């Protein structure tokens, strides 16, 4: 559409280009959710995003990343860090978790309001969801499903606030084993001591808030291939770092595509998913 009539603009209607640039920003917003096993490059990928950036750190593995004597050339040095220290799971009261969650949430909100910040990282978002649930229920297990209505709504409000900032948001998550109900040869659930039996499928799934598609535009799973040696101890293949696109709202045909090594970074991702958008619109 060409110029929007003034009579339309007064009601808040904007063009498609303006719609992806919140609050009149010259940059585009983007919501990326990532997951992966420990030490697969989640944090390093996040630090390849445009700066200036603010990283809220719940994942204590960040020490190893920031102490790397030879970080990849794609790392953006223009990041500052808020290293969080949540309460101890078995030593703190529900009230302490409530205070901590409120403090963490409000700290994230404050960073969204920093006009210079281009990227906001939540490094350990699955941990933040656990903290929010303990603050709500005082525990993680044996909480009836119907009680989740309020905390789920609060989580969606948190994600909506991230989206409304107009910034690049990237949140990392841990993995957990995936389980399914064990069925007998007649297709009925196997029950023991009054409980349905469940078994590990051999696969892993993301920890954290289950509604992964809510406002997140891209989802990634990080991958790592260790160095391969022959019987004499010689290197056959160097280690490799990668990321698989598991959800892509802009182009579903790209789901399953993988970016490896020098292409495993933010710039390569947006070039692959949005080839028609110039790098300066991302702040690069």
C-alpha positions in Angstrom: 0.0 0.0 0.0 1.2 3.5 -0.7 0.7 6.5 1.5 -1.7 5.8 4.3 -4.6 8.4 4.4 -4.5 10.7 7.4 -7.9 9.6 8.4 -6.5 6.1 8.8 -3.3 7.1 10.6 -5.3 8.9 13.3 -6.6 5.5 14.4 -3.1 4.0 14.6 -3.0 2.2 11.3 0.5 1.8 9.9 2.2 0.2 6.9 3.7 -3.3 6.9 7.2 -1.8 7.1 6.2 0.4 10.1 4.5 -2.6 11.8 7.8 -4.5 12.2 9.5 -1.4 13.6 8.0 -0.7 17.0 7.8 2.7 18.6 9.0 4.5 15.4 12.4 2.7 15.5 14.5 2.6 12.4 15.3 -1.0 13.3 13.3 -4.3 12.9 12.3 -6.4 15.9 13.0 -10.1 16.1 12.2 -12.8 18.7 14.5 -15.8 18.7 14.2 -18.8 21.1 17.0 -21.3 21.3 17.7 -24.5 23.0 20.4 -27.1 23.2 22.5 -29.4 25.4 25.1 -27.9 27.7 28.1 -26.4 25.9 26.6 -26.3 22.4 27.1 -22.6 21.7 23.8 -21.1 22.8 25.4 -18.1 24.6 28.0 -17.5 22.0 25.3 -17.3 19.3 23.4 -14.8 21.3 26.5 -12.7 21.6 26.7 -12.5 17.8 23.6 -10.4 17.8 23.8 -6.6 17.1 24.9 -4.3 19.9 24.7 -2.5 22.1 23.3 -5.4 24.0 22.2 -6.3 27.5 22.5 -9.9 28.7 20.6 -11.1 31.7 22.5 -14.2 32.9 20.9 -17.1 34.8 23.0 -19.8 33.2 26.2 -20.1 35.3 28.1 -21.6 32.3 28.6 -18.0 31.1 32.0 -18.0 33.0 33.4 -20.5 30.5 32.2 -18.4 27.5 33.5 -15.1 28.7 36.8 -16.7 29.7 37.4 -18.1 26.3 40.9 -16.9 25.2 40.0 -17.2 21.5 36.3 -16.3 21.0 34.8 -16.4 17.5 35.3 -13.3 15.4 31.5 -13.0 15.2 31.2 -12.2 19.0 29.9 -8.6 19.5 32.1 -7.0 22.2 29.4 -4.3 22.8 27.4 -6.3 25.4 27.0 -5.6 29.2 25.9 -8.3 31.6 23.5 -8.6 34.5 24.8 -11.8 36.3 21.8 -13.0 38.4 22.1 -14.9 41.6 18.7 -16.6 42.3 17.8 -18.2 45.6 19.0 -21.7 46.4 16.2 -24.2 45.4 16.2 -26.1 48.7 17.1 -23.3 51.1 14.8 -20.4 50.2 11.2 -19.7 51.0 8.4 -19.1 48.5 8.4 -15.4 49.6 12.1 -15.1 48.6 11.4 -16.6 45.2 8.5 -14.1 44.8 10.8 -11.2 45.6 13.5 -12.5 43.3 11.1 -13.1 40.4 9.7 -9.6 40.7 13.2 -8.2 40.8 14.4 -10.2 37.8 11.3 -9.4 35.7 11.5 -5.7 36.5 15.2 -5.7 35.7 14.5 -7.1 32.3 11.8 -4.5 31.8 14.2 -1.7 32.7 16.6 -3.0 30.0 13.9 -2.9 27.4 13.5 0.8 28.1 17.1 1.6 27.3 16.9 3.3 23.9 20.5 2.5 22.9 20.1 -1.3 23.6 19.6 -3.1 20.3 19.5 -6.7 21.7 18.3 -8.1 25.0 19.4 -11.6 25.9 17.9 -13.9 28.6 20.6 -16.5 29.0 18.8 -19.3 30.8 15.1 -18.5 30.1 14.1 -22.0 31.1 15.5 -21.2 34.6 13.5 -18.0 34.7 10.3 -20.0 34.1 11.2 -22.3 37.0 11.7 -19.3 39.2 8.4 -17.8 38.2 6.6 -21.1 38.9 8.2 -21.5 42.3 7.3 -17.9 43.1 3.7 -18.7 42.2 3.3 -22.2 43.7 6.2 -22.7 46.1 7.1 -25.9 44.2 7.6 -27.3 40.7 6.0 -30.8 41.0 2.5 -32.0 41.7 0.8 -28.8 40.8 -2.7 -29.4 39.3 -3.0 -28.2 35.7 -5.9 -25.9 36.3 -3.8 -23.8 38.7 -1.6 -22.8 35.8 -4.1 -20.4 34.2 -2.8 -17.4 36.0 0.9 -18.1 35.8 0.6 -19.0 32.1 -1.2 -15.6 31.5 1.5 -13.8 33.4 4.2 -15.5 31.3 2.5 -14.5 28.1 2.3 -10.9 29.4 6.1 -11.1 30.0 6.8 -12.3 26.5 4.4 -9.7 25.0 6.4 -7.0 26.9 9.6 -8.3 25.2 8.0 -8.2 21.8 6.5 -4.7 22.3 10.0 -3.3 22.9 10.8 -3.5 19.2 14.3 -4.9 20.0 16.0 -8.1 19.1 15.2 -10.6 21.9 17.0 -13.9 22.2 16.4 -16.4 25.0 18.3 -19.6 25.6 16.8 -22.8 27.1 18.0 -26.1 28.5 16.9 -29.5 27.3 15.2 -32.3 29.2 14.5 -36.0 28.4 11.2 -36.5 26.6 8.9 -39.2 28.1 5.7 -40.9 26.8 3.1 -43.2 28.3 4.0 -46.9 28.0 1.2 -48.8 26.1 0.5 -52.5 26.3 0.0 -54.7 23.2 -3.7 -53.7 23.1 -3.0 -50.0 23.0 -3.9 -49.3 26.6 -1.7 -47.4 29.1 0.3 -49.6 31.4 -0.7 -48.8 35.0 1.3 -49.7 38.1 0.4 -48.8 41.7 -2.4 -46.6 40.3 0.0 -44.6 38.0 0.4 -44.7 34.3 4.0 -45.8 33.4 6.1 -43.5 31.4 9.4 -44.2 29.5 12.1 -42.1 27.9 11.6 -41.9 24.2 15.4 -41.5 23.6 14.8 -37.9 22.5 15.1 -34.5 24.2 12.7 -31.6 24.4 13.0 -28.0 25.5 12.6 -27.1 29.1 10.8 -23.9 30.0 7.4 -22.4 29.0 5.6 -24.8 26.7 4.0 -22.3 24.3 7.1 -21.9 22.2 5.3 -20.4 19.2 3.8 -17.5 21.2 5.3 -14.4 19.6 8.6 -16.1 18.9 9.5 -15.8 15.2 12.4 -18.2 15.0 13.3 -21.2 17.1 16.8 -22.8 17.0 18.3 -26.0 18.4 22.1 -25.8 18.9 24.3 -28.7 17.8 27.9 -29.7 18.5 30.1 -32.3 16.9 33.3 -33.1 18.9 36.7 -33.5 17.4 37.2 -36.9 15.7 40.5 -38.8 16.1 41.9 -41.8 14.3 43.5 -44.7 16.2 46.9 -43.0 16.2 45.5 -39.9 17.9 45.5 -37.7 14.8 42.7 -35.3 14.2 40.4 -36.6 11.4 37.7 -33.9 11.8 37.8 -30.7 13.8 35.0 -29.9 16.2 31.9 -28.2 14.7 29.3 -25.8 16.1 25.9 -25.5 14.5 22.2 -24.6 14.9 19.1 -26.1 13.3 16.1 -24.0 12.5 13.1 -25.8 14.1 10.5 -23.0 13.6 10.5 -20.2 11.1 7.3 -18.2 10.8 8.6 -16.1 7.9 9.3 -19.2 5.8 8.3 -22.7 7.0 10.3 -24.3 4.2 13.5 -23.4 6.0 12.7 -25.5 9.0 15.3 -28.2 9.3 18.0 -26.1 7.7 21.3 -26.0 9.6 24.0 -23.3 9.9 27.5 -24.6 10.8 30.7 -23.1 12.1 31.4 -19.7 10.5 27.7 -19.5 9.4 26.4 -20.2 12.9 25.7 -16.6 14.0 23.0 -14.0 13.9 24.2 -12.3 10.6 24.1 -15.6 8.7 20.7 -16.5 10.2 19.0 -13.3 9.1 20.6 -13.4 5.7 19.3 -17.0 5.3 15.7 -16.3 6.6 15.3 -12.7 5.4 17.5 -12.3 2.2 15.4 -9.3 1.1 16.1 -7.2 4.3 19.3 -5.1 4.5 21.7 -5.7 7.4 21.3 -2.1 8.6 17.7 -2.7 9.5 19.0 -5.2 12.0 21.6 -2.8 13.4 24.5 -4.5 11.6 
